[in-house]
Amino acid sequence: SEKSGILHPGNASEAMAFYAQVLGGSVRTMTFKDAGLDVDGVMHAALETPTGFHLYASDQFPGMGPDLVEGNNLQISISGDDDAAMRGFWEGLSQSGQVVMPLEKQMWGDVYGLVTDKFGISWHVNIAGDAAQG
């Protein structure tokens, strides 16, 4: 059965395509079969975005390592001073996700928010310095 909207073994390709759509760039992928293994799935997926973010992901198969713990096994923090770009990332990551802490001006002067995306990954988004409009 196909699970959609949560990170699980077997959907690294789907998740990375979503992140490329939100953050920009294109995904380079090598499958387990490309590496000569008789296993379905992504062995290595790399996304380098135009703004310099680098994300890497892979699927895992039974016996490959510890069991995947969905959700809080990973958190990602992105920070930048391009207000429009950072707000665009926030909007994209928030689609079908859950805002934990709204994107708003904080006591340290930056605009910050926390969102859990549709794959259950938490994203800390920080608009730094003078770009932080509130």
Contacts in CASP RR format, 6 or more apart in sequence:
PFRMAT RR
TARGET T0000
AUTHOR 0000-0000-0000
METHOD contacts of the structure
MODEL  1
SEKSGILHPGNASEAMAFYAQVLGGSVRTMTFKDAGLDVDGVMHAALETP
TGFHLYASDQFPGMGPDLVEGNNLQISISGDDDAAMRGFWEGLSQSGQVV
MPLEKQMWGDVYGLVTDKFGISWHVNIAGDAAQG
3 11 0 8 1.000
4 11 0 8 1.000
4 14 0 8 1.000
5 96 0 8 1.000
5 118 0 8 1.000
5 119 0 8 1.000
5 120 0 8 1.000
6 70 0 8 1.000
6 71 0 8 1.000
6 118 0 8 1.000
6 119 0 8 1.000
6 120 0 8 1.000
7 15 0 8 1.000
7 68 0 8 1.000
7 70 0 8 1.000
7 71 0 8 1.000
7 119 0 8 1.000
7 120 0 8 1.000
7 121 0 8 1.000
8 68 0 8 1.000
8 70 0 8 1.000
9 59 0 8 1.000
9 60 0 8 1.000
9 61 0 8 1.000
9 68 0 8 1.000
10 40 0 8 1.000
10 41 0 8 1.000
10 42 0 8 1.000
10 59 0 8 1.000
11 59 0 8 1.000
11 119 0 8 1.000
12 41 0 8 1.000
12 42 0 8 1.000
12 45 0 8 1.000
12 57 0 8 1.000
12 58 0 8 1.000
12 59 0 8 1.000
13 27 0 8 1.000
13 29 0 8 1.000
13 41 0 8 1.000
13 42 0 8 1.000
13 45 0 8 1.000
13 59 0 8 1.000
15 57 0 8 1.000
15 119 0 8 1.000
15 121 0 8 1.000
16 27 0 8 1.000
16 29 0 8 1.000
16 42 0 8 1.000
16 45 0 8 1.000
16 47 0 8 1.000
16 55 0 8 1.000
16 57 0 8 1.000
17 27 0 8 1.000
18 117 0 8 1.000
18 118 0 8 1.000
18 119 0 8 1.000
19 47 0 8 1.000
19 55 0 8 1.000
20 26 0 8 1.000
20 27 0 8 1.000
20 47 0 8 1.000
20 49 0 8 1.000
22 88 0 8 1.000
22 89 0 8 1.000
22 92 0 8 1.000
22 93 0 8 1.000
23 47 0 8 1.000
23 49 0 8 1.000
23 51 0 8 1.000
23 53 0 8 1.000
23 55 0 8 1.000
23 89 0 8 1.000
24 47 0 8 1.000
24 49 0 8 1.000
24 50 0 8 1.000
25 47 0 8 1.000
25 48 0 8 1.000
25 49 0 8 1.000
25 50 0 8 1.000
26 47 0 8 1.000
27 45 0 8 1.000
27 46 0 8 1.000
27 47 0 8 1.000
28 45 0 8 1.000
28 46 0 8 1.000
28 47 0 8 1.000
29 42 0 8 1.000
29 44 0 8 1.000
29 45 0 8 1.000
29 46 0 8 1.000
30 42 0 8 1.000
30 43 0 8 1.000
30 44 0 8 1.000
30 45 0 8 1.000
31 40 0 8 1.000
31 41 0 8 1.000
31 42 0 8 1.000
31 43 0 8 1.000
32 39 0 8 1.000
32 40 0 8 1.000
32 41 0 8 1.000
32 42 0 8 1.000
32 43 0 8 1.000
32 59 0 8 1.000
32 61 0 8 1.000
33 39 0 8 1.000
33 40 0 8 1.000
33 41 0 8 1.000
34 43 0 8 1.000
35 43 0 8 1.000
37 43 0 8 1.000
39 61 0 8 1.000
40 59 0 8 1.000
40 61 0 8 1.000
41 59 0 8 1.000
41 61 0 8 1.000
42 57 0 8 1.000
42 58 0 8 1.000
42 59 0 8 1.000
43 58 0 8 1.000
43 59 0 8 1.000
44 56 0 8 1.000
44 58 0 8 1.000
45 56 0 8 1.000
45 57 0 8 1.000
45 58 0 8 1.000
46 54 0 8 1.000
46 55 0 8 1.000
46 56 0 8 1.000
47 53 0 8 1.000
47 54 0 8 1.000
47 55 0 8 1.000
47 56 0 8 1.000
48 54 0 8 1.000
49 55 0 8 1.000
51 80 0 8 1.000
51 82 0 8 1.000
51 85 0 8 1.000
53 78 0 8 1.000
55 76 0 8 1.000
60 68 0 8 1.000
70 120 0 8 1.000
71 116 0 8 1.000
71 119 0 8 1.000
71 120 0 8 1.000
71 121 0 8 1.000
71 122 0 8 1.000
72 122 0 8 1.000
74 121 0 8 1.000
74 122 0 8 1.000
75 121 0 8 1.000
75 122 0 8 1.000
75 123 0 8 1.000
75 124 0 8 1.000
76 121 0 8 1.000
76 122 0 8 1.000
76 123 0 8 1.000
76 124 0 8 1.000
77 123 0 8 1.000
77 124 0 8 1.000
77 126 0 8 1.000
78 86 0 8 1.000
78 89 0 8 1.000
78 123 0 8 1.000
78 124 0 8 1.000
78 125 0 8 1.000
78 126 0 8 1.000
79 86 0 8 1.000
79 110 0 8 1.000
79 125 0 8 1.000
79 126 0 8 1.000
79 127 0 8 1.000
79 128 0 8 1.000
80 86 0 8 1.000
80 126 0 8 1.000
80 127 0 8 1.000
80 128 0 8 1.000
80 131 0 8 1.000
81 127 0 8 1.000
81 128 0 8 1.000
81 129 0 8 1.000
81 130 0 8 1.000
81 131 0 8 1.000
82 131 0 8 1.000
83 111 0 8 1.000
83 127 0 8 1.000
83 131 0 8 1.000
83 132 0 8 1.000
83 133 0 8 1.000
86 111 0 8 1.000
86 125 0 8 1.000
86 126 0 8 1.000
86 127 0 8 1.000
86 131 0 8 1.000
87 103 0 8 1.000
87 127 0 8 1.000
89 125 0 8 1.000
90 103 0 8 1.000
90 113 0 8 1.000
90 115 0 8 1.000
90 125 0 8 1.000
93 115 0 8 1.000
93 117 0 8 1.000
93 123 0 8 1.000
93 125 0 8 1.000
94 115 0 8 1.000
94 117 0 8 1.000
95 118 0 8 1.000
96 117 0 8 1.000
96 118 0 8 1.000
97 115 0 8 1.000
97 116 0 8 1.000
97 117 0 8 1.000
97 118 0 8 1.000
97 120 0 8 1.000
98 115 0 8 1.000
98 116 0 8 1.000
99 113 0 8 1.000
99 114 0 8 1.000
99 115 0 8 1.000
100 113 0 8 1.000
100 114 0 8 1.000
100 115 0 8 1.000
100 116 0 8 1.000
100 122 0 8 1.000
101 112 0 8 1.000
101 113 0 8 1.000
101 114 0 8 1.000
102 113 0 8 1.000
103 111 0 8 1.000
103 112 0 8 1.000
103 113 0 8 1.000
103 115 0 8 1.000
103 125 0 8 1.000
103 127 0 8 1.000
104 111 0 8 1.000
104 112 0 8 1.000
104 113 0 8 1.000
104 134 0 8 1.000
105 111 0 8 1.000
105 132 0 8 1.000
105 134 0 8 1.000
106 112 0 8 1.000
109 129 0 8 1.000
109 132 0 8 1.000
110 126 0 8 1.000
110 127 0 8 1.000
110 128 0 8 1.000
110 129 0 8 1.000
110 132 0 8 1.000
111 126 0 8 1.000
111 127 0 8 1.000
111 132 0 8 1.000
111 133 0 8 1.000
111 134 0 8 1.000
112 124 0 8 1.000
112 125 0 8 1.000
112 126 0 8 1.000
112 127 0 8 1.000
113 124 0 8 1.000
113 125 0 8 1.000
113 126 0 8 1.000
114 122 0 8 1.000
114 123 0 8 1.000
114 124 0 8 1.000
114 125 0 8 1.000
115 122 0 8 1.000
115 123 0 8 1.000
115 125 0 8 1.000
116 122 0 8 1.000
116 123 0 8 1.000
117 123 0 8 1.000
127 133 0 8 1.000
END
